[in-house]
Amino acid sequence: MAPRELAVVTGYCVYEKKKNREIKNPKQIKLKNGRPAIKGTCASCGKAIFRIGKLK
């Protein structure tokens, strides 16, 4: 069996005001209203980054 490739998770960095920044150490979380979200750190600046949606 071939090892599974992990998809690169991207999001919007509010600190840099740039789209499609890679999210390092993505973690699946759930919001208060039950929606799934992804939380991690920006690969280029190291600040917190957040994205609504499931981790694939």
Backbone as a chain_set.jsonl record, in Angstrom:
{"seq": "MAPRELAVVTGYCVYEKKKNREIKNPKQIKLKNGRPAIKGTCASCGKAIFRIGKLK", "coords": {"N": [[0.833, -1.188, 0.0], [0.484, 2.201, -0.793], [1.685, 5.143, 0.885], [-0.623, 7.477, 2.261], [-1.249, 10.65, 0.937], [-1.23, 13.768, 2.522], [-3.504, 16.401, 2.299], [-2.832, 19.815, 1.606], [-3.799, 22.305, 3.754], [-5.373, 25.366, 3.414], [-5.886, 28.869, 4.182], [-7.226, 32.164, 5.034], [-5.061, 34.682, 6.012], [-5.353, 36.959, 8.475], [-3.601, 38.721, 9.65], [-1.538, 39.15, 7.722], [-3.12, 39.793, 5.596], [-3.564, 38.144, 3.332], [-4.579, 35.693, 0.938], [-4.96, 32.097, 0.724], [-2.951, 30.967, 2.457], [-0.82, 28.568, 3.894], [-1.887, 26.311, 6.435], [-0.379, 25.405, 9.326], [-0.106, 22.554, 11.446], [-2.963, 21.78, 11.488], [-6.076, 21.549, 13.177], [-9.113, 19.906, 13.791], [-12.01, 21.459, 14.87], [-15.062, 22.248, 16.664], [-17.571, 24.634, 16.342], [-19.629, 26.738, 18.518], [-22.207, 26.695, 17.486], [-22.263, 24.27, 16.256], [-21.06, 23.959, 13.782], [-18.378, 22.72, 11.712], [-14.856, 23.496, 11.956], [-11.482, 24.654, 11.225], [-8.45, 25.009, 12.902], [-5.303, 26.518, 13.367], [-1.837, 27.419, 12.756], [-0.36, 30.086, 10.871], [1.774, 29.404, 8.169], [3.695, 31.168, 7.183], [3.854, 33.537, 8.81], [3.374, 32.755, 11.434], [1.261, 33.396, 13.103], [-2.029, 32.91, 14.605], [-4.468, 31.132, 12.721], [-7.606, 30.593, 11.097], [-10.301, 28.675, 9.844], [-13.48, 28.102, 8.473], [-15.052, 25.044, 8.019], [-14.691, 21.542, 7.068], [-11.956, 19.346, 7.872], [-10.137, 17.721, 5.488]], "CA": [[0.0, 0.0, 0.0], [1.214, 3.469, -0.844], [1.278, 6.051, 1.959], [-1.613, 8.476, 1.866], [-0.754, 12.03, 0.922], [-2.076, 14.707, 3.238], [-3.805, 17.612, 1.538], [-2.404, 21.065, 2.237], [-4.954, 23.104, 4.159], [-5.077, 26.783, 3.269], [-6.867, 29.793, 4.741], [-6.941, 33.595, 4.912], [-4.311, 35.221, 7.138], [-5.833, 38.303, 8.78], [-2.425, 39.528, 9.98], [-0.856, 39.536, 6.479], [-4.148, 40.132, 4.611], [-3.268, 37.348, 2.138], [-5.346, 34.471, 0.762], [-4.28, 30.837, 0.435], [-1.779, 30.714, 3.295], [-0.834, 27.209, 4.421], [-2.153, 26.195, 7.862], [0.453, 24.39, 9.967], [-0.746, 21.865, 12.574], [-4.418, 21.983, 11.486], [-6.86, 20.743, 14.101], [-10.551, 19.989, 13.57], [-12.758, 21.893, 16.046], [-16.483, 22.466, 16.424], [-18.042, 25.908, 16.872], [-20.763, 26.648, 19.432], [-23.429, 26.378, 16.752], [-22.155, 22.929, 15.697], [-20.367, 23.924, 12.492], [-16.976, 22.322, 11.807], [-13.875, 24.529, 11.631], [-10.084, 24.251, 11.285], [-7.659, 25.984, 13.631], [-3.879, 26.224, 13.313], [-0.974, 28.591, 12.669], [0.056, 30.468, 9.526], [3.11, 28.89, 7.889], [4.657, 32.228, 6.87], [4.053, 34.526, 9.88], [3.293, 32.103, 12.732], [0.092, 33.842, 13.864], [-3.168, 32.001, 14.577], [-5.288, 31.2, 11.513], [-8.864, 29.917, 11.349], [-11.095, 28.501, 8.642], [-14.722, 27.344, 8.673], [-15.141, 23.913, 7.113], [-14.119, 20.285, 7.558], [-10.597, 18.944, 7.524], [-10.284, 16.598, 4.556]], "C": [[0.875, 1.249, 0.0], [0.767, 4.359, 0.306], [0.333, 7.115, 1.431], [-1.018, 9.862, 1.954], [-1.744, 12.916, 1.667], [-2.27, 15.957, 2.39], [-3.338, 18.834, 2.316], [-3.654, 21.891, 2.521], [-4.557, 24.565, 4.086], [-6.205, 27.617, 3.863], [-6.431, 31.225, 4.533], [-6.23, 34.068, 6.169], [-4.728, 36.677, 7.35], [-4.649, 39.238, 9.036], [-1.722, 40.04, 8.718], [-1.812, 40.031, 5.401], [-3.873, 39.45, 3.268], [-4.128, 36.09, 2.134], [-4.412, 33.289, 0.552], [-2.96, 30.666, 1.172], [-1.915, 29.316, 3.882], [-1.061, 27.239, 5.931], [-1.3, 25.061, 8.414], [-0.29, 23.837, 11.18], [-2.259, 22.084, 12.602], [-5.117, 21.021, 12.438], [-8.335, 20.985, 13.833], [-11.21, 20.384, 14.885], [-14.221, 22.049, 15.671], [-16.879, 23.778, 17.082], [-19.241, 25.707, 17.792], [-22.05, 26.241, 18.728], [-23.359, 25.024, 16.052], [-21.432, 22.831, 14.363], [-18.917, 23.487, 12.671], [-16.054, 23.463, 11.382], [-12.474, 23.95, 11.78], [-9.311, 25.375, 11.951], [-6.199, 25.566, 13.564], [-3.065, 27.501, 13.3], [-0.585, 28.832, 11.221], [1.499, 30.026, 9.314], [4.128, 30.004, 7.663], [4.902, 33.201, 8.024], [3.967, 33.932, 11.284], [2.122, 32.527, 13.597], [-1.029, 32.806, 13.74], [-3.975, 32.227, 13.296], [-6.472, 30.257, 11.701], [-9.618, 29.813, 10.035], [-12.33, 27.677, 8.98], [-14.774, 26.268, 7.602], [-14.461, 22.696, 7.705], [-12.696, 20.099, 7.09], [-10.721, 17.698, 6.664], [-9.156, 15.634, 4.65]], "O": [[1.877, 1.325, 0.711], [-0.408, 4.34, 0.674], [0.471, 7.591, 0.304], [-0.358, 10.204, 2.935], [-2.954, 12.819, 1.461], [-1.315, 16.5, 1.836], [-3.439, 18.876, 3.542], [-4.464, 22.139, 1.628], [-3.526, 24.962, 4.629], [-7.328, 27.141, 4.027], [-5.391, 31.482, 3.927], [-6.736, 33.878, 7.275], [-4.48, 37.527, 6.494], [-4.695, 40.414, 8.676], [-1.353, 41.211, 8.642], [-1.382, 40.619, 4.409], [-3.939, 40.079, 2.212], [-4.379, 35.493, 3.18], [-3.232, 33.456, 0.243], [-1.961, 30.264, 0.575], [-2.997, 28.923, 4.317], [-0.502, 28.085, 6.63], [-1.465, 23.903, 8.03], [-1.015, 24.565, 11.857], [-2.796, 22.525, 13.618], [-4.792, 19.835, 12.497], [-8.763, 22.127, 13.666], [-11.001, 19.728, 15.905], [-14.577, 21.988, 14.495], [-16.559, 24.011, 18.247], [-19.808, 24.615, 17.838], [-22.882, 25.534, 19.295], [-24.286, 24.656, 15.331], [-21.214, 21.729, 13.862], [-18.285, 23.838, 13.668], [-16.424, 24.293, 10.552], [-12.291, 22.892, 12.382], [-9.487, 26.547, 11.617], [-5.889, 24.381, 13.692], [-3.523, 28.543, 13.768], [-0.49, 27.89, 10.433], [2.351, 30.246, 10.175], [5.315, 29.806, 7.925], [6.032, 33.652, 8.211], [4.443, 34.55, 12.236], [2.001, 32.058, 14.729], [-0.982, 31.933, 12.874], [-4.142, 33.36, 12.845], [-6.357, 29.239, 12.384], [-9.589, 30.73, 9.214], [-12.24, 26.674, 9.688], [-14.566, 26.545, 6.421], [-13.749, 22.788, 8.705], [-12.284, 20.622, 6.055], [-11.348, 16.722, 7.074], [-9.135, 14.636, 3.93]]}, "num_chains": 1, "name": "protein.A"}
